Amino acid sequence: MAQIPLDRDQQAFDARLDAARKDHTHEIAPDIAYRRLGIVNVIYIGLPGAGDRKWVLVDAGLRGTAGLIMQAAEERFGVGARPAAIVMTHGHFDHVGALEELAEHWDVPVYAHPLEEPYLNGSAYYPDPDPSVGGGLMARLSSFYPTSPVDVGSRLRILPPDGGIPDLPGWQWLHTPGHAPGHISLWRKADKVLIAGDAFITTRQESAYAVATQAPEMHGPPMYFTPDWPSARSSVQMLADLEPELVVTGHGPALEGPEMRRALDELARNFDKIAVPEKGVYVGNPARAADGSAYR
């Protein structure tokens, strides 16, 4: 069952214009586009034709998708155009699948929150997923999803403590833990654009059918990979308080407008009822960085 269903009119892209542009992305602002790669989105920040080192990639998709990510980058920014940086919202398998290959190919720094560093330098595994929550096929299969770290070596950089993001003037990172201990979201105050990562999402990620159809809804973080529900609640409440005009998440279509904000506010106000499973491994027993239980 959908958490808070929304109409497709709330989607923030025009499929006809996207098809005409032929860069395999959904453009949601003049300098922001994303590409859906199966079950997950990667996000491109930079003006079309920006050129080499003049744009930034957010997240790195599934294993085996490096070629697709690079293809869209060249079509959007120019042949041979490498990013200035890769910014990671977190390090789950569906966000880091192509990271090592891309970082090496582009010789680019990778920025992340310090609490996410162990998952990106090869030193720690994530907590086990919980296939008992969510009820859909994607959730039931989650025990087979990788929790192992990647290692981007000397290219890994820790985000500045002041909230700034190198090579992204006007943007700030926000610590939004719950789905992962070092999870971040990206916020541009000038036009109230939010890149939420998986702090909340816009499809029912637990359901293979919903993932395939991309029916829009306001949804808490993917249940099967969220080990800290109290922190997840606080993160959604903080993001709702920003009153964003446009949101793009790690899973599902980008959304905009007053109905999106109403749904996000409802999710924040009724988070425990809407998003938190009644039972589960981590319900009442969170895995957190503070006591080391978020790292294996």
LUMPA-63654 format. One line per 8 residues: number of its first residue (from 1); their letters; for each residue x, y, z of N, C-alpha, C. Coordinates in Angstrom, 1 decimal. Each point is the difference from the previous one (the first is absolute). Layout:
N
NUM = A = X Y Z X Y Z X Y Z; ... .
end
This chain:
296
1 = MAQIPLDR = 0.8 -1.2 0.0 -0.8 1.2 0.0 0.9 1.3 0.0; -0.4 0.9 -0.8 0.7 1.3 -0.1 0.0 0.7 1.4; 1.0 0.7 0.3 0.0 0.8 1.3 -0.8 1.3 -0.2; 0.4 0.9 -0.9 -0.8 1.2 -0.3 0.0 0.2 -1.5; -1.0 -0.6 -0.7 0.0 0.1 -1.5 -0.1 1.4 -0.4; 0.7 0.3 -1.2 -0.1 1.3 -0.6 -0.3 -0.2 -1.5; -0.5 1.0 -0.6 -0.3 0.0 -1.4 1.2 0.2 -0.9; 0.1 -0.6 -1.2 1.1 0.2 -0.9 0.2 1.5 -0.4 .
9 = DQQAFDAR = -1.0 0.8 0.2 0.1 1.5 -0.3 1.0 0.6 0.9; 0.3 -0.6 1.1 1.0 0.6 1.0 1.5 -0.3 -0.5; 0.1 -0.8 -1.0 1.4 -0.3 -0.5 0.7 1.2 -0.5; 1.3 0.1 0.2 0.7 1.3 -0.3 0.7 0.0 -1.3; -0.4 -0.9 -0.9 0.6 0.0 -1.3 -1.0 -0.2 -1.1; 0.4 0.4 -1.2 -0.9 -0.1 -1.2 0.6 -1.1 -0.9; -0.6 -1.2 -0.1 0.6 -1.1 -0.7 0.2 0.3 -1.5; -0.9 0.9 -0.6 0.2 0.3 -1.4 1.3 0.9 -0.2 .
17 = LDAARKDH = 0.2 0.9 0.9 1.3 0.8 -0.1 1.2 -0.9 0.3; -0.1 -0.9 0.9 1.1 -0.9 0.3 0.3 -0.8 -1.2; -1.0 -0.5 -0.7 0.3 -0.9 -1.2 0.6 0.8 -1.1; -0.4 1.3 -0.1 0.6 0.8 -1.1 1.4 0.4 0.3; 0.4 0.0 1.2 1.4 0.4 0.4 0.9 -1.1 -0.3; -0.4 -1.3 0.1 0.8 -1.1 -0.3 1.2 -0.2 0.8; 0.0 0.3 1.3 1.1 -0.2 0.8 -0.3 -1.1 1.1; -1.1 -0.7 -0.2 -0.4 -1.1 0.9 -0.3 0.5 1.5 .
25 = THEIAPDI = -0.2 1.2 0.2 -0.3 0.5 1.4 -1.4 0.7 0.0; -0.4 0.2 1.3 -1.2 0.8 0.2 0.6 1.4 0.6; -0.3 1.1 -0.8 0.5 1.3 0.5 -1.1 0.6 0.9; 0.4 0.4 1.2 -1.0 0.5 0.9 0.3 1.5 0.4; 1.1 0.5 -0.4 0.4 1.4 0.1 1.0 0.2 -1.1; 0.3 1.3 -0.3 1.0 0.2 -1.1 1.4 -0.7 0.3; 0.3 -0.1 1.2 1.3 -0.6 0.4 -0.1 -1.3 0.8; -1.1 -0.6 0.0 -0.2 -1.3 0.7 -0.7 -1.0 -0.9 .
33 = AYRRLGIV = 0.5 -1.2 -0.1 -0.6 -1.1 -0.7 0.3 -1.3 0.8; -0.8 -1.0 -0.3 0.3 -1.3 0.6 -0.3 -1.1 -1.0; 0.7 -1.1 0.2 -0.3 -1.1 -0.9 -0.4 -1.2 0.9; -1.1 -0.6 -0.3 -0.4 -1.2 0.7 0.7 -1.2 -0.6; 0.6 -0.8 0.9 0.8 -1.2 -0.4 -0.6 -1.2 0.7; -1.1 -0.5 -0.6 -0.7 -1.1 0.6 -0.7 0.4 1.3; 0.5 -0.3 1.1 -0.7 0.3 1.3 0.5 1.2 0.7; 0.9 0.8 -0.6 0.6 1.1 0.7 0.3 1.2 -0.9 .
41 = NVIYIGLP = 0.1 1.2 0.5 0.3 1.2 -0.7 1.5 0.4 0.2; 0.6 0.6 -1.0 1.2 0.8 0.2 -0.3 1.4 -0.5; 0.7 1.0 0.6 -0.4 1.4 -0.3 1.2 0.7 -0.5; -0.2 0.8 -1.0 1.0 0.9 -0.6 -0.3 1.4 0.3; 1.0 0.7 0.5 -0.2 1.5 0.3 1.0 0.7 -0.8; -0.5 0.9 -0.9 0.8 0.8 -0.9 -0.8 0.3 -1.2; 0.4 1.2 -0.6 -0.8 0.4 -1.2 0.4 -0.9 -1.2; -0.9 -0.2 -0.9 0.3 -0.8 -1.2 1.2 0.7 -0.8 .
49 = GAGDRKWV = 0.9 -0.8 -0.5 1.2 0.5 -0.7 1.0 0.6 0.9; -0.1 -0.3 1.3 1.0 0.6 1.0 1.4 -0.3 -0.2; 0.3 -1.2 -0.5 1.4 -0.4 -0.3 0.7 -0.7 1.1; 1.3 -0.2 -0.2 0.8 -0.8 0.9 0.1 0.7 1.4; -0.2 -0.8 1.1 0.1 0.4 1.4 -0.9 1.1 0.4; -1.1 0.2 -0.8 -0.9 1.1 0.3 -1.4 -0.5 0.5; -0.1 -1.2 0.4 -1.3 -0.6 0.5 0.3 -1.0 1.1; -1.0 -0.4 0.7 0.1 -1.0 1.1 -1.0 -1.1 -0.1 .
57 = LVDAGLRG = 0.5 -1.2 0.3 -0.9 -1.2 0.0 -0.4 -0.3 1.5; -1.3 -0.3 0.2 -0.4 -0.4 1.3 -0.5 -1.4 -0.1; 0.8 -0.9 0.8 -0.2 -1.4 0.1 0.4 -0.7 -1.3; 0.1 -1.4 0.1 0.7 -0.7 -1.1 -0.7 -1.3 -0.4; -1.2 -0.1 0.3 -0.8 -1.1 -0.6 0.4 -1.4 0.3; -0.5 -0.9 -0.8 0.2 -1.4 0.2 1.3 -0.5 -0.7; 0.5 -1.1 0.4 1.1 -0.6 -0.7 -0.4 -0.3 -1.4; 1.0 0.3 -0.9 -0.3 -0.2 -1.4 -0.6 1.1 -0.8 .
65 = TAGLIMQA = -0.2 1.2 0.7 -0.6 1.1 -0.6 0.9 1.2 -0.3; 1.3 -0.3 0.2 1.0 1.1 -0.2 -0.1 0.6 -1.4; -0.1 -0.9 -1.0 -0.1 0.4 -1.4 -1.2 0.9 -0.3; -1.2 -0.4 0.6 -1.2 0.8 -0.1 0.1 1.4 0.6; 0.7 0.0 1.2 0.2 1.3 0.7 0.9 0.9 -0.8; 1.1 -0.6 -0.6 0.9 0.8 -0.8 -0.6 0.5 -1.3; -0.8 -0.9 -0.6 -0.7 0.4 -1.2 -0.9 1.2 0.2; -0.8 0.0 1.0 -0.9 1.2 0.3 0.9 1.2 0.3 .
73 = AEERFGVG = 1.1 -0.2 0.7 0.8 1.2 0.3 0.6 0.6 -1.3; 0.5 -0.8 -0.9 0.5 0.5 -1.2 -1.0 0.7 -0.9; -1.2 -0.6 0.0 -1.1 0.6 -0.8 -0.5 1.3 0.6; 0.1 0.1 1.3 -0.5 1.2 0.6 1.1 1.1 0.1; 1.2 -0.4 0.3 1.1 1.0 0.3 1.1 0.1 -1.0; 0.0 -0.9 -0.9 1.0 0.0 -1.1 0.9 -1.2 0.0; 0.6 -0.3 -1.1 0.8 -1.2 -0.2 1.3 0.2 0.9; 0.2 -1.1 0.8 1.2 0.1 0.9 -0.2 0.8 1.3 .
81 = ARPAAIVM = -1.2 0.5 0.2 -0.2 0.9 1.1 -0.1 -0.8 1.3; 1.0 0.2 0.9 0.0 -0.7 1.3 -0.5 0.9 1.1; -0.6 -0.6 1.0 -0.5 0.8 1.1 1.1 0.6 0.8; -0.3 1.1 0.7 0.9 0.5 1.0 0.1 -0.8 1.3; -1.1 -0.7 0.3 -0.1 -0.8 1.2 -1.2 -1.0 -0.2; 0.0 -1.0 0.9 -1.1 -0.9 0.2 -0.4 0.2 1.5; -1.3 0.3 0.2 -0.5 0.1 1.4 -0.9 -1.1 0.3; 0.3 -0.7 1.1 -0.8 -1.2 0.4 -1.0 0.4 1.0 .
89 = THGHFDHV = -1.3 -0.3 -0.2 -1.0 0.1 1.1 0.2 -1.0 1.0; 0.4 -1.2 -0.4 0.4 -1.1 0.9 0.6 -1.1 -0.8; 0.3 -1.2 0.6 0.8 -1.0 -0.7 -0.7 -1.3 -0.2; -1.3 -0.1 0.0 -0.7 -1.3 -0.3 0.4 -0.4 -1.4; -0.2 -1.3 -0.2 0.5 -0.7 -1.2 -0.6 0.7 -1.3; -1.2 0.4 0.1 -0.7 0.6 -1.2 0.4 1.4 -0.3; 0.8 0.6 0.9 0.5 1.4 -0.2 1.5 0.0 -0.3; 0.7 -1.1 0.3 1.5 0.0 -0.2 0.4 -1.0 -1.0 .
97 = GALEELAE = -0.9 -0.7 -0.7 0.3 -1.1 -0.9 1.1 0.3 -1.0; -0.1 1.2 -0.6 1.0 0.4 -1.0 1.1 1.0 0.5; 0.0 0.2 1.3 0.8 1.1 0.6 1.5 -0.3 -0.2; 0.5 -1.2 0.3 1.4 -0.2 -0.2 0.5 0.2 -1.4; -0.8 -0.5 -1.0 0.3 0.1 -1.4 0.0 1.4 -0.4; -1.0 0.8 0.4 -0.1 1.4 -0.4 1.1 0.8 0.6; 0.2 -0.2 1.3 1.1 0.8 0.6 1.3 -0.2 -0.6; 0.3 -1.2 -0.4 1.3 -0.3 -0.6 0.1 0.6 -1.5 .
105 = HWDVPVYA = -1.1 -0.3 -0.7 0.0 0.5 -1.4 0.1 1.5 -0.1; -0.8 0.7 0.8 0.0 1.4 0.0 1.1 0.7 0.9; 0.7 -0.8 0.8 0.9 0.5 1.0 -0.5 1.2 0.7; -1.1 -0.3 0.8 -0.8 1.0 0.6 -0.1 -0.2 1.5; -0.1 1.1 0.8 -0.2 -0.2 1.4 -1.4 -0.4 0.3; -0.2 -0.8 1.1 -1.3 -0.5 0.4 -0.3 0.5 1.4; -1.0 0.8 0.2 -0.3 0.7 1.3 -1.2 -0.8 0.7; 0.2 -0.1 1.3 -1.0 -0.7 0.8 0.1 0.5 1.4 .
113 = HPLEEPYL = -1.1 -0.3 0.8 0.0 0.3 1.5 1.0 -0.9 0.7; 0.6 0.5 1.1 1.0 -0.8 0.7 -0.5 -1.3 0.5; -1.3 -0.1 0.4 -0.6 -1.2 0.5 -0.2 -1.0 -1.1; 0.0 0.4 -1.2 -0.1 -0.9 -1.2 1.3 -0.5 -0.5; 1.1 0.6 0.5 1.4 -0.4 -0.5 0.3 -1.5 0.1; -0.4 -0.7 1.1 0.4 -1.4 0.1 -0.6 -0.8 -1.1; -1.1 0.4 -0.6 -0.7 -0.8 -1.0 0.7 0.3 -1.4; 0.8 1.1 -0.1 0.6 0.4 -1.2 1.5 -0.2 -0.1 .
121 = NGSAYYPD = 0.6 -0.4 1.2 1.4 -0.3 0.0 0.3 -1.4 0.2; -1.0 -0.9 -0.1 0.2 -1.4 0.1 0.1 -0.6 1.4; -0.4 0.8 1.1 0.3 -0.4 1.3 -1.2 -0.5 0.8; -1.2 0.2 -0.5 -1.2 -0.5 0.8 -1.2 -0.4 -1.0; -0.7 -0.9 0.5 -1.3 -0.4 -0.7 -1.2 0.7 0.7; -1.0 0.2 -0.8 -1.3 0.5 0.5 -0.7 -1.1 0.9; -0.9 0.4 0.9 -0.8 -1.0 0.6 -0.8 -0.8 -1.0; -0.3 -1.2 0.4 -0.8 -0.9 -0.9 -1.4 0.7 -0.3 .
129 = PDPSVGGG = -0.4 -0.2 -1.2 -1.4 0.4 -0.4 -1.0 -0.8 0.8; -1.3 0.6 0.0 -1.1 -0.7 0.7 -1.0 -0.4 -1.1; 0.0 -1.2 -0.5 -1.0 -0.4 -1.0 -1.4 -0.2 0.5; -0.2 0.1 1.3 -1.3 -0.2 0.6 -0.9 1.2 -0.1; 0.5 1.2 -0.4 -0.8 1.2 0.0 -0.3 0.5 -1.4; -1.1 0.6 -0.2 -0.3 0.6 -1.3 -1.0 -0.8 -0.9; 0.1 -1.3 0.1 -1.0 -0.9 -0.6 0.2 -0.2 -1.5; 0.8 0.6 -0.7 0.2 -0.2 -1.5 1.1 -0.9 -0.4 .
137 = LMARLSSF = 0.1 -0.3 -1.3 1.1 -0.8 -0.4 1.4 0.5 0.2; 0.1 1.4 -0.2 1.3 0.6 0.2 0.5 -0.2 1.5; -1.0 0.1 0.9 0.3 -0.2 1.4 0.4 -1.4 0.3; -0.8 -0.9 -0.6 0.3 -1.5 0.3 1.3 -0.4 -0.5; 0.5 0.6 -1.1 1.3 -0.3 -0.6 1.1 0.7 0.7; -0.2 0.9 0.9 1.0 0.8 0.6 1.1 -0.7 0.7; -0.2 -1.2 0.5 1.0 -0.8 0.7 1.1 -0.4 -1.0; -0.2 0.1 -1.3 1.0 -0.3 -1.0 0.8 1.3 -0.4 .
145 = YPTSPVDV = -0.5 1.2 0.4 0.7 1.2 -0.4 1.3 0.2 0.7; 1.0 0.4 -0.7 1.4 0.2 0.6 0.0 1.0 1.1; 0.7 -0.2 1.1 0.2 0.9 1.0 1.5 0.4 0.1; 0.8 -0.6 -0.8 1.5 0.2 0.1 0.4 1.4 -0.5; 1.1 0.4 0.5 0.5 1.4 -0.4 0.6 0.0 -1.3; 0.2 1.2 -0.6 0.9 0.2 -1.1 1.2 0.8 0.5; 1.0 0.1 -0.8 1.2 0.7 0.4 0.5 0.9 -1.1; -0.2 1.3 0.2 0.5 1.0 -1.0 1.3 0.6 0.4 .
153 = GSRLRILP = 0.6 -0.6 1.0 1.4 0.3 0.4 0.2 1.5 0.2; 1.1 0.5 -0.6 0.5 1.4 0.3 -0.9 1.0 -0.6; -1.0 -0.4 -0.8 -0.9 1.0 -0.6 -1.1 0.4 0.9; -0.2 -0.7 1.1 -1.1 0.3 1.0 0.4 1.3 0.8; -1.0 0.9 0.0 0.1 1.2 0.8 -1.2 0.1 0.9; 0.3 0.6 1.2 -1.1 0.3 0.9 -0.6 1.4 -0.2; -1.3 0.1 0.0 -0.7 1.2 -0.3 0.4 1.1 1.1; 0.2 1.2 -0.4 0.3 1.1 1.0 -1.0 0.1 1.1 .
161 = PDGGIPDL = 0.4 0.2 1.3 -0.9 0.1 1.1 -1.0 1.2 -0.1; 0.4 1.0 -0.8 -0.9 1.2 -0.1 -1.2 -0.2 -0.8; -0.2 -1.2 -0.6 -1.2 -0.3 -0.9 0.2 0.4 -1.4; 1.1 0.6 -0.4 0.3 0.3 -1.4 0.4 -1.3 -0.7; -0.2 0.1 -1.4 0.3 -1.1 -0.8 1.0 0.5 -1.1; 1.2 -0.5 0.0 1.0 0.4 -1.0 -0.5 -0.2 -1.4; 0.2 1.1 -0.8 -0.4 0.0 -1.4 -1.5 0.2 -0.2; -0.7 0.2 1.1 -1.5 0.3 -0.2 -0.3 1.2 0.8 .
169 = PGWQWLHT = 0.4 1.2 -0.4 -0.4 1.2 0.7 -1.5 0.2 0.0; -0.5 0.5 1.1 -1.5 0.1 0.2 -0.7 -1.2 0.6; 0.7 -1.1 0.1 -0.6 -1.2 0.5 0.6 -0.2 1.4; -0.7 -0.7 0.9 0.5 -0.5 1.3 -0.5 -1.4 0.2; 0.9 -0.8 0.7 -0.4 -1.3 0.4 -0.7 0.0 1.4; -0.9 -0.9 0.2 -0.7 -0.1 1.2 0.1 -1.5 0.5; 0.4 -0.2 1.2 0.1 -1.3 0.6 -1.4 -0.5 0.3; -0.4 -1.1 -0.7 -1.4 -0.6 0.1 0.1 -1.5 0.3 .
177 = PGHAPGHI = 0.5 -0.3 1.1 0.2 -1.5 0.4 -1.3 -0.7 0.2; 0.1 -1.3 0.1 -1.2 -0.9 0.2 0.1 -1.1 -1.0; 0.0 0.3 -1.3 0.2 -1.0 -1.0 1.4 -0.5 -0.1; 0.9 0.9 0.4 1.4 -0.4 0.1 0.6 1.1 1.0; 1.0 -0.4 0.8 0.5 0.9 1.0 0.6 1.3 -0.5; 0.6 -0.1 -1.2 0.6 1.2 -0.6 -0.8 0.5 -1.2; -1.2 -0.3 0.0 -0.9 0.5 -1.2 0.0 1.5 0.0; 0.1 0.6 -1.2 -0.2 1.4 -0.2 -1.1 0.3 -1.0 .
185 = SLWRKADK = -0.5 1.2 0.0 -0.9 0.6 -1.0 0.7 1.3 -0.4; -0.3 0.4 -1.2 0.6 1.2 -0.6 -1.2 1.1 -0.2; 0.3 1.2 0.4 -1.0 1.1 0.0 0.5 1.2 -0.6; -0.7 0.6 -0.9 0.3 1.3 -0.6 -1.1 1.0 0.4; 0.3 0.8 0.9 -1.0 0.9 0.6 -0.5 1.0 -1.0; 0.8 0.5 -0.9 -0.4 1.0 -1.0 -1.3 -0.3 -0.7; -0.2 -1.3 -0.4 -1.2 -0.4 -0.7 -0.7 -1.1 0.6; 0.5 -0.4 1.2 -0.7 -1.0 0.9 0.0 -1.3 -0.7 .
193 = VLIAGDAF = 1.1 -0.4 -0.5 0.1 -1.3 -0.7 0.7 -1.0 1.0; -0.6 -1.2 0.2 0.5 -1.0 0.9 0.3 -1.3 -0.7; 1.3 -0.4 0.2 0.4 -1.4 -0.4 0.0 -0.8 1.2; -1.1 -0.8 0.2 -0.2 -0.6 1.3 0.8 -1.3 0.2; 0.5 -0.6 -1.0 0.6 -1.3 0.1 -1.1 -1.0 0.4; 0.2 -0.9 1.0 -1.0 -0.9 0.4 -0.6 0.4 1.4; 0.2 1.2 0.4 -0.6 0.5 1.3 -1.5 -0.2 -0.1; -0.6 0.3 -1.2 -1.3 -0.4 -0.4 0.1 -0.2 -1.5 .
201 = ITTRQESA = -1.0 -0.8 -0.5 0.0 -0.3 -1.4 -1.3 0.2 -0.6; -0.2 -0.1 -1.3 -1.2 0.3 -0.7 -0.6 -1.2 -0.8; 0.3 -1.2 0.4 -0.6 -1.2 -0.5 0.0 -1.0 1.1; -0.8 -1.0 -0.1 0.0 -1.1 1.0 1.1 -1.0 -0.3; 1.2 0.3 0.5 1.2 -0.8 -0.4 -0.1 -1.5 0.4; -0.8 -0.3 1.0 -0.2 -1.4 0.4 -0.7 -0.8 -1.0; -0.7 0.6 -1.0 -0.8 -0.7 -1.0 0.7 0.0 -1.3; 0.2 -1.2 -0.6 0.5 0.0 -1.4 -0.9 0.7 -1.0 .
209 = YAVATQAP = -1.3 -0.2 0.2 -1.0 0.6 -0.9 0.1 1.5 0.0; 0.0 0.6 1.2 0.1 1.4 0.2 1.3 0.6 -0.6; 1.1 -0.8 0.2 1.3 0.5 -0.5 -0.1 0.0 -1.5; -0.6 -1.0 -0.6 -0.1 -0.1 -1.5 -0.9 1.2 -0.5; -1.1 0.2 0.6 -1.0 1.0 -0.5 0.4 1.4 0.4; 0.8 0.2 1.1 0.3 1.3 0.5 -1.2 0.9 0.3; -1.0 -0.7 0.5 -1.2 0.8 0.4 0.4 0.9 1.2; -0.2 1.3 -0.1 0.5 0.9 1.0 -0.7 -0.1 1.3 .
217 = EMHGPPMY = 0.7 0.1 1.1 -0.5 0.1 1.3 1.0 0.5 1.0; -0.4 0.6 1.1 0.9 0.4 1.0 0.2 -1.2 0.9; 1.2 -0.4 0.3 0.3 -1.2 0.6 1.2 0.2 0.9; 0.0 -0.6 1.2 1.2 0.0 0.9 1.2 -0.7 -0.7; 1.1 -0.1 0.7 1.2 -0.7 -0.6 -0.3 -1.5 -0.2; 0.6 -0.6 -1.0 -0.2 -1.4 -0.2 0.1 -0.8 1.3; -1.1 -0.7 0.3 -0.1 -0.7 1.3 1.1 -1.0 0.3; 0.3 -0.8 -1.0 0.8 -1.2 0.2 1.5 0.4 0.3 .
225 = FTPDWPSA = 0.4 1.3 -0.4 1.4 0.4 0.2 0.0 1.2 1.0; -1.0 0.2 0.8 0.0 1.1 1.0 0.2 -0.6 1.4; 1.2 0.2 0.7 0.2 -0.6 1.3 -0.2 0.9 1.2; -0.4 1.3 -0.3 -0.2 0.9 1.1 -1.2 0.9 -0.2; -1.1 -0.5 0.4 -1.3 0.7 -0.3 -0.1 1.4 0.8; 0.4 0.1 1.2 -0.1 1.3 0.7 0.8 1.1 -0.7; 1.2 -0.3 -0.5 0.8 0.9 -0.7 -0.7 0.3 -1.4; -0.5 -1.0 -0.6 -0.7 0.2 -1.3 -1.2 1.0 0.2 .
233 = RSSVQMLA = -0.7 -0.2 1.0 -1.2 1.0 0.3 0.5 1.4 0.1; 1.1 0.2 0.8 0.5 1.4 0.2 0.5 0.6 -1.3; 0.6 -0.9 -0.8 0.5 0.5 -1.3 -1.1 0.5 -0.9; -1.1 -0.8 -0.1 -1.1 0.4 -0.8 -0.7 1.3 0.5; -0.1 0.1 1.3 -0.6 1.2 0.6 0.9 1.2 -0.4; 1.3 -0.1 0.1 0.9 1.1 -0.4 -0.2 0.4 -1.4; -0.1 -1.0 -0.9 -0.1 0.3 -1.4 -1.4 0.6 -0.4; -1.0 -0.5 0.7 -1.3 0.6 -0.3 -0.1 1.5 0.5 .
241 = DLEPELVV = 0.7 0.3 1.1 0.1 1.4 0.4 0.6 0.9 -0.9; 0.8 -0.5 -1.0 0.6 0.9 -1.0 -1.0 0.5 -1.0; -1.2 -0.7 -0.1 -1.0 0.3 -1.0 0.6 0.1 -1.4; 0.5 -1.1 -0.5 0.7 0.0 -1.4 -1.0 0.3 -1.1; 0.4 0.6 -1.0 -0.8 0.2 -1.2 0.1 -1.2 -1.0; 1.2 -0.7 0.0 0.3 -1.1 -0.9 0.8 -1.0 0.8; -0.3 -1.3 -0.2 0.7 -1.0 0.7 0.4 -1.1 -1.0; 1.2 -0.5 0.0 0.4 -1.2 -0.7 0.6 -0.9 1.0 .
249 = TGHGPALE = -0.3 -1.3 0.0 0.4 -1.0 1.0 0.8 -1.1 -0.7; 0.5 -0.9 0.8 0.7 -1.1 -0.5 -0.8 -1.0 -0.8; -1.3 -0.1 0.3 -0.9 -0.9 -0.6 -1.3 0.7 -0.3; -0.5 -0.1 -1.2 -1.3 0.6 -0.4 0.2 1.2 -0.8; -1.1 0.6 -0.5 0.0 1.2 -0.8 0.2 1.2 0.8; 0.7 1.0 -0.6 0.1 1.3 0.6 -1.4 0.7 0.0; -0.3 0.7 1.1 -1.3 0.6 0.2 0.2 1.5 0.4; -1.1 0.7 -0.3 0.0 1.4 0.4 -1.4 0.5 0.3 .
257 = GPEMRRAL = -0.1 1.2 0.6 -1.3 0.6 0.2 -0.6 -0.2 1.4; -1.1 0.7 0.2 -0.7 0.0 1.3 -0.5 -1.3 0.4; -0.4 -0.9 -0.9 -0.5 -1.3 0.5 1.2 -0.9 0.4; 1.1 0.2 -0.6 1.2 -0.7 0.5 0.3 0.5 1.4; 0.0 1.3 0.2 0.3 0.5 1.4 -1.0 -0.5 1.0; -1.3 0.0 -0.4 -1.0 -0.5 0.9 0.3 -1.4 0.4; 0.3 -0.9 -1.0 0.3 -1.4 0.3 1.2 -0.1 0.9; 1.1 0.8 -0.3 1.2 -0.1 0.9 -0.3 0.4 1.4 .
265 = DELARNFD = -0.8 1.0 0.2 -0.4 0.5 1.3 -0.8 -1.1 0.7; -0.9 -0.7 -0.7 -0.8 -1.1 0.6 0.9 -1.1 0.4; 1.0 -0.3 -0.9 0.9 -1.1 0.4 0.8 0.3 1.3; 0.4 1.3 0.1 0.8 0.4 1.2 -0.9 0.0 1.2; -1.3 0.4 -0.1 -0.8 0.1 1.2 -0.5 -1.4 0.4; -0.1 -0.9 -0.9 -0.6 -1.3 0.4 1.0 -1.1 -0.4; 1.3 0.3 0.2 1.1 -0.9 -0.5 -0.2 -1.4 0.6; -0.2 -0.1 1.3 0.0 -1.3 0.7 -1.2 -0.9 -0.6 .
273 = KIAVPEKG = -1.1 0.6 -0.3 -1.1 -0.7 -0.5 0.1 -0.4 -1.5; 0.6 1.0 -0.7 0.1 -0.2 -1.5 1.2 -0.8 -0.4; 1.2 0.3 0.6 1.2 -0.5 -0.6 0.7 -1.2 0.8; -0.3 0.0 1.3 0.7 -1.0 0.9 -0.7 -1.3 0.0; 0.6 -1.1 -0.3 -0.7 -1.3 0.1 -0.4 -0.3 1.4; -1.1 -0.8 0.1 -0.5 -0.3 1.4 1.0 -0.9 0.7; 0.6 -0.9 -0.7 1.1 -0.9 0.6 1.2 0.0 -1.0; 1.1 -0.4 0.6 1.2 -0.1 -0.8 1.2 -0.1 0.8 .
281 = VYVGNPAR = 1.1 -0.4 -0.6 1.3 -0.2 0.8 0.4 1.3 0.7; -0.2 1.1 -0.7 0.5 1.3 0.5 -1.0 0.9 0.6; -1.3 -0.4 0.1 -1.0 0.7 0.7 0.2 -0.2 1.5; 0.3 1.1 0.6 0.3 0.0 1.4 1.4 -0.5 0.4; 0.8 -0.3 -1.1 1.4 -0.5 0.3 0.9 0.5 -1.1; 0.2 1.4 -0.1 0.7 0.6 -1.1 1.5 -0.4 0.0; 0.5 0.0 -1.2 1.5 -0.1 -0.2 0.5 1.3 -0.3; 1.0 0.5 0.8 0.4 1.4 0.0 1.6 0.0 0.0 .
289 = AADGSAYR = 0.5 1.2 -0.5 1.4 0.2 0.0 0.5 0.2 1.4; -0.8 0.6 0.9 0.5 0.4 1.3 0.5 -1.2 0.8; -0.7 -1.1 -0.1 0.4 -1.2 0.8 0.7 -1.0 -0.8; 0.3 0.3 -1.3 0.7 -0.9 -0.9 -0.9 -1.1 -0.7; -1.3 0.0 0.4 -0.8 -1.1 -0.6 -0.4 0.2 -1.4; 0.3 1.2 -0.6 -0.2 0.2 -1.4 1.1 -0.5 -0.9; 1.1 -0.5 0.6 1.1 -0.4 -0.7 0.3 -1.5 0.3; 0.3 -0.8 -1.0 0.3 -1.4 0.2 1.4 -0.3 -0.5 .
end
